Amino acid sequence: MNHLLRSHAPISDEGWALIDEEARQRLTPGLAARRLVDFGGPHGWTHSATSLGRVEAVGPVAEGVDVRRRRVLPLVELRAPFAISRDELRDGDRGAADVDLDDLDRAAQRLAEAENAAVFHGAPEDGITGIVPASPHPEIELGADPATYAAAVAHAVDLLKRNGLEGPYGLALSREEWTRVVETSEHGGYPLFEHLALILGGPIVWAPGVRGAVALSLRGGDFLFDAGQDIAIGYEGHDADAVALYLEESFSFRSVTPEAAVAIGSA
């Protein structure tokens, strides 16, 4: 038994398989940060901190003996609760193909958005400095005319190259900017999405929770996501009507090379 207490839930093996698969399908498209930064782990629930490889002096412990304390970055835990009707679970065990898992879908959306927002925009109260606030580059403005988008992304890539940051490059797009890009054709009917992909040489990612857009180098080693427990579903409790569950993860994030990213219209 582990801390998720799944064996205590009044859910059959088939029910758990259904819930886990639904969560996987709903989470995968939205976990944009993981497609653009280095993912380490998962190291397990008991992994509590990321070593920074540095120390700080804290004074002598005795005459002639100095003390240095290892510096670490604590992991944060994200939890998104949801509930499933016990009647729906029973119908799923009977073979129903339309089990109502809408509350799980909403929780998965909230968790993906929270993870992306922490990585790209930070959570200072939790010790996370995001990619955008850490970047020393001025934000590239994005006009209302979609025709300016290719120039803005090309400017960002040029800025990264001039700072010695090799590609390929990736682009994280907010929901609004994703729609704007995929719906736009440039002069002559050439899709803007394909033009941007040629400029970047890397993926363009739909990133709920991100504001505007962020271009970054994918050469590796610049942005580090350290997972303790990867996203999992745990059991909270139940009554006669519903089972209370939650999605949970733990991680830390570091911008090791802040200059390897440029914000585009993310204010």
Stockholm file with secondary structure:
# STOCKHOLM 1.0

chainA/1-267         MNHLLRSHAPISDEGWALIDEEARQRLTPGLAARRLVDFGGPHGWTHSATSLGRVEAVGPVAEGVDVRRRRVLPLVELRAPFAISRDELRDGDRGAADVDLDDLDRAAQRLAEAENAAVFHGAPEDGITGIVPASPHPEIELGADPATYAAAVAHAVDLLKRNGLEGPYGLALSREEWTRVVETSEHGGYPLFEHLALILGGPIVWAPGVRGAVALSLRGGDFLFDAGQDIAIGYEGHDADAVALYLEESFSFRSVTPEAAVAIGSA
#=GR chainA/1-267 SS CCTTCGGGSSCCHHHHHHHHHHHHHHHGGGCCHHHHSEEECCCCTTCCEEEEEEEEEEEEEETTEEEEEEEEEECEEEEEEEEEEHHHHHHHHTTCSCCCCHHHHHHHHHHHHHHHHHHHHCBGGGTBCCHHHHCCSCCBCCCSSGGGHHHHHHHHHHHHHHTTCCSCEEEEECHHHHHHHHTCBCTTSCBHHHHHHHHHSSCEEECTTCCSEEEEECSSSSEEEEESSCSEEEEEEECSSEEEEEEEEEEEEEESSGGGEEEESCC
#=GC SS_cons         CCTTCGGGSSCCHHHHHHHHHHHHHHHGGGCCHHHHSEEECCCCTTCCEEEEEEEEEEEEEETTEEEEEEEEEECEEEEEEEEEEHHHHHHHHTTCSCCCCHHHHHHHHHHHHHHHHHHHHCBGGGTBCCHHHHCCSCCBCCCSSGGGHHHHHHHHHHHHHHTTCCSCEEEEECHHHHHHHHTCBCTTSCBHHHHHHHHHSSCEEECTTCCSEEEEECSSSSEEEEESSCSEEEEEEECSSEEEEEEEEEEEEEESSGGGEEEESCC
//
